[in-house]
Structures are given as C-alpha cells and as structure tokens.
Amino acid sequence: MKAALLYGKEDIRREQVSLPEIKDHDLLIRVLACGVCGSDSRMFFNGPSSRYINPVILGHEISGEVVEVGPHVEDFTPGDRVTLAPIIPCMRCTACAHGQDNICETAQVIGCNVHGGFAEYVHVPSQMVQVGGVVKLPAGTPYQEAALSELVGCCLHGLRQTGIEAGDRVMVVGGGPIGMTFVQLAHLVGARVVTSELLPRRRALALELGAEEAVDPTDTDLQSDFGNQLDRVIIAAASVPATRQALDLVRPGGCVLFFSGYLKGSRLEMPLNDIHYRELHIHGSIDSTIQDFQNAVSLLPQLNMGKLITDCYPLDRITDAFYATRKPDAVKIIIEP
C-alpha cells in the first residue's frame, strides 16, 4: 500500500509498505479521509518527539471502510463505514478504572506509537475493536466530515468539564478547528456564544456556526465589554495572556477550560485569593474518552463540520497539505489517500 512516513523535520516520504497482517480480532480499514491535526503539523515542522515511532505514519482523524475482518470479529463486516478513536486504552490502569481512559497510563495512540491514517489502509488492533473505539457512521455522513469525529469527541469531552447549561454565556477564545467545534457544540446545548478571534474570515465563520457575536480581541476592550460577566470561558488558542485574562472575564462561580496545548515550559501567574474568594472553577482537558467519542459520532448529523474543511489533498501531495495548514485562511486540511 501507499503510505506517507515521517522521518524527521519536514522529511515525509511517500513509500510502498506491506499491508499489515490481520489477526483474529483485528480490522483492516481502507482510509477515505484523514484530517491533518495540529499535532501532526507540529511533528512535521519540528520533527517527531520521542513518543513517536520513527519513521511513523501520522494521522489520527480517520474515516473509512472496513475491507477485512479477523475470523473472530462479530460486530463488523466488509463494507461498514466507520471512524476511529485515536486512543487505545488498556482499560486496566487507575485512570481507566475511573472512566478516564483518555489519560490511560499505558495508552497506545494511532499516528504516534501505532501507524496512522496517512496511508491507503490502516490496521486496527484487537484492543481498539474490543473497547469500542471503532464506530459505525450515521447514515449519509460524508467521509470528510466523519474524519473530524475525533475533533468533536475531544471538544465534547472538554465541554463536559465546564458544566455548561442552556442559556449560559460562553466565550470561545480562538477560531481554529477546535474553537469552531466548541462554538457548534455550545450552540447545540443552547448557550449564547461569543468568539474571540483575530482573523475576519474565522469570525464570519463563527457567526455562521452559531456564535451570537464574534470579536477581534485587538480591537475590543474585552474587560470592559465582558469582564466578570461570562459563565464559561474556553481557551482554544495557545495564548498565555488570553488564558490569564479569562480569569477576569468569567463571573464568580464560573468556569475556565484550559483546552489548548501550550508551548513547553509555559507558566501562568494566578491570583490564588481571586480564585478562592470568587470560587472560580478551572479545568484542563485532553483528548477524548471512548464514550465521548461514541457520543460525538452520533452528534455528527446535527453539526456542520464540513464548513471547517478548507481543502483536500491526495496522499501524493501530503507535503503541500502540511504547508497549506500554515496559510492564514486555512481552518481544516484533509488528506484523501
């Protein structure tokens, strides 16, 4: 099969590799669409970190079609349209025992220490099949949108941390794929959503997707307009100043969600008495549990994830696809092997 293997900084090579052997409880998926995540871009432009096998087939936002099943697989047949959760949890460690399989202590990760979806086919090991990480798509779901199920799952997991309710006033800081997904989910809950985003095109998109208001933080006095008024603030941009400001924008008893991954070594000076006396709730969120992923797939018909897709590239142009992620107007880039 054709695959794109990352060897180092901006060194990705299209090669022919052997199809993996399918064992008793495994699946083989023909990849029809695979999103380029921010973590994929970081590994391409900076070189893979020590967590990654080398060379590695990146790509964990996958949708496709089952083409082969192991002899002991009962729930899937060739032709099933599916999407995959990227985390393969052990279901035995302390985190998994508490329903936090997204932070499994020994998890394998597709596109990291297990080969991913920037290839014609992806092998799904038995553990992923058995824990429910392979999910059949709702009827009529386009493959390109289905590839963004993982994005929805991560944001749904994060949103649950905030305790969001209908009528809440919510600010989403950042208008990338994550921010735009949070806008849709918060709107679906019935929240009143404000997006803070620098780029005009993304502000316009946020309004299309359900935000009541979209502001330019460089042209708006956020403290004057929103200070102490917001029920929830979701940080979907790796900005330490914006994160610090969020503590002043949220109301007493409100919640700030640290969703975005920050540069290594980032620090935040926090007013501890402010947090204490104003009873602020601060949450972190990473990835998605299997349950949140399954719920995300069921929500796809109610969302408009296709609006996030800027462009699609064949596998033979994967290098161009990575460079396209750095264009100012890019939101989501898809690979179609």
Summary of the structure (lengths in Angstrom):
residues: 337
radius of gyration: 20.0
end to end distance: 10.3
largest distance: 63.6
contacts: 1183
relative contact order: 0.16
helix: 33%
strand: 28%
